[in-house]
Structure formats: structure tokens, C-alpha cells
Amino acid sequence: MMPSFWQIALVLVVVVLLFGRGKIKGLMTDVAEGIKGFKKGMKDDGSVASSSPKTIDAEATAANEGAVKKDEAASS
């Protein structure tokens, strides 16, 4: 059983009376921002997975090289 035009119109009028135009507009704005944020998050998620992660060994090696250079500079 499909709702008629008048039933849909009555429901819309009741919703507008209960919530007001301002709240409905604000709600729709929040929903749109949420969708945009979700899409941006999904887009950012893909770019993070494609980049190569740094390993702990590479970071430790770089830190050790810096310490060795400081020791050489201090001893000269």
C-alpha cells in the first residue's frame, strides 16, 4: 500500500511544525558535512596505504649516524 500525496504532505507539515525550518536546515547541513568528511577520510585512507612505512631499524640507523657525527665533532 503506497502512501498518497496528502499523507506525505501531512507528515512533512507535522515535521516542519515540530522541528522548525532552522533545525531541519541545520540537520541537513550536518549530514552533508558528515558525508564530505567520510569521503575525504576514505580518500586519505587510500593514500596512506600506498606510501611505504618507515621501519624502526631505518630510524635507529639514522639516529646512530647523527650520534656518531656528534662524537667525531666533539673529539676533534
Rosetta constraint file for C-alpha pairs under 8 A:
AtomPair CA 3 CA 7 HARMONIC 6.04 0.50
AtomPair CA 3 CA 8 HARMONIC 6.69 0.50
AtomPair CA 4 CA 8 HARMONIC 6.47 0.50
AtomPair CA 5 CA 9 HARMONIC 6.10 0.50
AtomPair CA 6 CA 10 HARMONIC 6.00 0.50
AtomPair CA 7 CA 11 HARMONIC 6.28 0.50
AtomPair CA 8 CA 12 HARMONIC 6.27 0.50
AtomPair CA 9 CA 13 HARMONIC 6.19 0.50
AtomPair CA 10 CA 14 HARMONIC 6.22 0.50
AtomPair CA 11 CA 15 HARMONIC 6.18 0.50
AtomPair CA 12 CA 16 HARMONIC 6.17 0.50
AtomPair CA 13 CA 17 HARMONIC 6.13 0.50
AtomPair CA 14 CA 18 HARMONIC 6.08 0.50
AtomPair CA 15 CA 19 HARMONIC 6.01 0.50
AtomPair CA 15 CA 20 HARMONIC 7.64 0.50
AtomPair CA 16 CA 20 HARMONIC 4.88 0.50
AtomPair CA 16 CA 21 HARMONIC 6.06 0.50
AtomPair CA 16 CA 24 HARMONIC 7.67 0.50
AtomPair CA 19 CA 23 HARMONIC 5.92 0.50
AtomPair CA 19 CA 24 HARMONIC 6.64 0.50
AtomPair CA 20 CA 24 HARMONIC 6.54 0.50
AtomPair CA 21 CA 25 HARMONIC 6.08 0.50
AtomPair CA 22 CA 26 HARMONIC 6.12 0.50
AtomPair CA 23 CA 27 HARMONIC 6.00 0.50
AtomPair CA 24 CA 28 HARMONIC 6.19 0.50
AtomPair CA 25 CA 29 HARMONIC 6.20 0.50
AtomPair CA 26 CA 30 HARMONIC 6.19 0.50
AtomPair CA 27 CA 31 HARMONIC 6.21 0.50
AtomPair CA 28 CA 32 HARMONIC 6.16 0.50
AtomPair CA 29 CA 33 HARMONIC 6.20 0.50
AtomPair CA 30 CA 34 HARMONIC 6.10 0.50
AtomPair CA 31 CA 35 HARMONIC 6.28 0.50
AtomPair CA 32 CA 36 HARMONIC 6.25 0.50
AtomPair CA 33 CA 37 HARMONIC 6.04 0.50
AtomPair CA 34 CA 38 HARMONIC 6.09 0.50
AtomPair CA 35 CA 39 HARMONIC 6.20 0.50
AtomPair CA 36 CA 40 HARMONIC 6.13 0.50
AtomPair CA 37 CA 41 HARMONIC 6.02 0.50
AtomPair CA 38 CA 42 HARMONIC 6.18 0.50
AtomPair CA 39 CA 43 HARMONIC 6.14 0.50
AtomPair CA 40 CA 44 HARMONIC 6.07 0.50
AtomPair CA 41 CA 45 HARMONIC 5.98 0.50
AtomPair CA 42 CA 46 HARMONIC 6.61 0.50
AtomPair CA 43 CA 47 HARMONIC 6.88 0.50
AtomPair CA 44 CA 48 HARMONIC 6.43 0.50
AtomPair CA 45 CA 49 HARMONIC 6.55 0.50
AtomPair CA 46 CA 50 HARMONIC 6.56 0.50
AtomPair CA 47 CA 51 HARMONIC 6.66 0.50
AtomPair CA 54 CA 58 HARMONIC 6.81 0.50
AtomPair CA 54 CA 59 HARMONIC 7.35 0.50
AtomPair CA 55 CA 59 HARMONIC 6.60 0.50
AtomPair CA 56 CA 60 HARMONIC 6.08 0.50
AtomPair CA 57 CA 61 HARMONIC 6.05 0.50
AtomPair CA 58 CA 62 HARMONIC 6.27 0.50
AtomPair CA 59 CA 63 HARMONIC 6.23 0.50
AtomPair CA 60 CA 64 HARMONIC 6.07 0.50
AtomPair CA 61 CA 65 HARMONIC 6.19 0.50
AtomPair CA 62 CA 66 HARMONIC 6.39 0.50
AtomPair CA 63 CA 67 HARMONIC 6.36 0.50
AtomPair CA 64 CA 68 HARMONIC 6.18 0.50
AtomPair CA 65 CA 69 HARMONIC 6.28 0.50
AtomPair CA 66 CA 70 HARMONIC 6.34 0.50
AtomPair CA 67 CA 71 HARMONIC 6.25 0.50
AtomPair CA 68 CA 72 HARMONIC 6.23 0.50
AtomPair CA 69 CA 73 HARMONIC 6.17 0.50
AtomPair CA 70 CA 74 HARMONIC 6.11 0.50
AtomPair CA 71 CA 75 HARMONIC 6.15 0.50
AtomPair CA 72 CA 76 HARMONIC 6.37 0.50
